[in-house]
Amino acid sequence: MKGKTNLDLSGKVVLVTGASRGIGRETAVRLAAAGARVAVNYCRSEPAAAEVVREIGQQAFAVRADVGEPGQVRAMIDEVVGRCGRLDVLVNNAATFDLNPFDGDDYERWQRGWRRTFELNIFGAANAAFLAMQVMRKQGGGRIINVASRAAFRGETEFADYGASKAALVNLTISIARGCAKDNIISSCVAPGFIATEMAQSEIDAHYDEIVGQIPLRRVGTVADVANVIVFLASPLADYLNGTIVDVNGGSWFH
């Protein structure tokens, strides 16, 4: 039968950063279900990462690294390649988020917020992509999938550092797409709106009616809504998508 869809990732090695919970966890599980061998990155949540590995089985293993630390990013990539011999897909999902409003009175806290947010959300992703692409070039290509946010386009009043870091991640995605396609390296990005995760739950609880009121589908997104798109982008079905940003926000924001 011609034209069959192909979500088979058998033989592919995928690294998902921040994979012990939330979007990262669901993505790791669904990539493994499609046949990939999955490296489950975590920083502090070792028991949660171990549970993900147990759920997946022999197709998964855990890799500890603080993605905001450049040396640990190198060690993470080296460990994955040392164990698997290759790296086909990098999913840059690890991120941090905290309220950091313009009208705060603690200048040092303001600086710490911006510094840590950028160290993890953009510098960590850029470093992981740089090192992963060194491996991908040698093996004939690969794929970088970045997890950005609706905040990249909207402008945020209470967590501008987070929005700015995600805007930078979108630009990084496009830059890789333009600069690395010659090496058969494809780059794409998902931009979720509010998703029911541990990281977002406090904001959802505090502003639920307002948040749902912005969403034409009248519900907060699930981790599966995002993970399914990432699996598609990792699959052969997305071979001609490069520099693509997929909004997963129920229609709450357009750009």
N, C-alpha and C positions, 0 to 999 in steps of 0.2 A: 504493500500500500504506500503510495507516494504522498508526501506532504504531512507525514505524521509529526505531531509536536514532540519536542525533545527537551525534557527537563532532567535528563540523565547526566549526573555529574560524577559518575563512576570514574575512578582513576585521578580525580582532581584533588589537590590539597588546598584547603582553605584555612586562613587564619582570621578569626573574628576577635577583635579587641573588645574588652569590656563585656565578655560573654557569660559572666556568672549570673546575670539577672536581666530582666526587662527585654528590650528589643534584641540585645546581643544573644541572650540565652535562646530565645525563640528562633532566631536566625540560625544559630548553631544546630539546633535540633532539626530544623527543616532542611538545611543543607545536607546534613547527614542522611536524612530520609531520602534525599535525591541521589545518594550514593557517594558523596564526597567524604574524604577523611578530614576531620575538623580539629584544628588546634584552638582550644578554649582558653583565651587569655583572661586573667584576673589579676587584681592587685592585692586587695586585703581579704576578699571573700573566698578563702580556700575551701571551706566546707560546701559552699554553694556551687563553686566550680566543680568540685568532686562529684556532686550530685548530678550536674549536667553530664559529666563524663559517664557516670553510671547509667543514666537514662539512655544515652546514645549507644554505649557499648564499645566494642573494640575499634570502632571507626573514629574515636575521639581520644584526645589526651589534653591535659591541662598545662598551661605555660604561665608562670607567674612573671609579671613585669609591671612596673609603674610606667605607663606610656608617656608620662610627662618628663621622664628622665632619659636623656639620649642614650646613655650607656646601657640601660636596661632594655631599650628598644632594640639596640644591636644584638644583645644577648638573646632576646626573644626571637628575632628573625633567624639567628644562627641556630638556635635550638630546633626550630621547626624544620629548617633545611637539613640539619644534621640528622634528624629522625626520619624525615620523609624523602629527602633527596631532591625536593623541588618545592615551589610555592606557586600555585596557579591563580589564586584569588586572595586579595587582602580586603577585608571589610573593616574600615576604620569607624568603629562604633563608640569606643571609649570616650566619655565626656564628663564634664562636671558642670553643675548649675547651682547658683545661689543668688538670692536677692542682693542687689548692690545698687540702690537707688541714687539718683543724682543729688538728692537733698540730704544725704547722710552727713554727719559731722565728724566722722573718723577718716581722716585722709589716709592714714596708713592702712586701714582696713580696705579702703577703696583700691589702693594700689595692689594689695595682696590679692584681692578678688580678680582684678584684671590680669595680673601676672600668672596666677595659677590657672585661670580659665584658658588663657592663650597657650600656656605651656602644655596643657593636656589636649585641649580641643583642636588646636591648629598646629602647633609645633610638633606635638607627638604624632599627629596624623601625617604631617609632611615628612618627618624623619622615617616613620614606618614605610611610607610610600617610596621614598628615595632608596632605602635599603632593599625593599621587596623588588623594586624594579631592576636593581643590579642582578638579582637572581633570575627574574623574568626574561631579561635580555638574553642571558646565556641559554635559556631553554626554549627560546623562540617566541615568547610572548606571555601575556597574562592579563589580569584584570584588577583594577582598583575600584572599590565601591565605597563611597563616603556617605556617612549618615549625618546630614546637616539638619535643618529645621526651618519651619515657617518663619521663625524669628530672624533668619538671614535676610528676609525681604521686607518685613513689616516695620522694623524699628521698635525697640523695646524700652519702656520707660522705667522699669524696675530692675532689669537685668541686661543693661546695654552691653556689658562685656560678653555675655553669652551670645547675644544676637550678632555682635561684631565678629566673634570668633567663627560663628557658623557662616556668616557672609564670606569670610576669608576662606572657609572650607569649600564653599561653592566655587569661588574663583580658582582655588587650587585644582579642583576637579576639571575645570575648563582648560586650565593651563597644561595639565598633564595630557588631556585629550588632544590638544593642539601639538604639544611638543614631543609626545612619545608614541603616537600612532605609527610612526615610521618603524618602531621596534615591535609592532603588533601588540602594544599595550593599550588597552581600552580603559577609559575612566568614565564613571557615571556616579550619580548622586541621588539619594532620596532625601526629601525634605518633609518630615512629618509635622503635623500640627500637634495638638494636645493628644497624647497617647497615655493610656492608663498604665503607668509604670511607677515604681517606687520613687524615682527622681521627681516626677511631675505631680505626685499624688497630693502634696500639700497645697499646691496652687489649684488643682482641680477641686479639692475639698472646700477651699476658701472662696472660690469664684465659680462654682459649678453652673449655676443658672446663666451667668454671663457668658461662660465659655460655650455651653451648649447652644445658647441663643445665637452665637456667631456661625454655627455649623448648619448648613442647609439639611444635612442628613440627620440632624438632631441626636447625635450621639458622639461621645468621645471615642477615639480610635482605640484599637487593640494592638497588642504587639504582633499578632498574626497578620494584621493589615499591612504592617511595614515589612515583616519578615518575608511574606509571600512575594513582594516586589523585589526584594534583595535577591531571593532565589532566582527569580526570572532574569534579573540583570546579570547574575552569575552564569546563566545557562546559555547554550548555543542559540536560543531564540533571540537573544539580544546582541548577536554578533555585529550588527551594523549600527548599534546605538553607541555614540561616543560623545562625551561632553553633555550627556542628557541629564536633566534634573527632573525627577519625578516627584510631584507634590502628592503627599498622602495625608490630606487634611480634611476630607469630607466636604470640600468646597468652601472652607472658611477663609481662604485667602487666595487671590490670583495675582499673577505678575507676568 
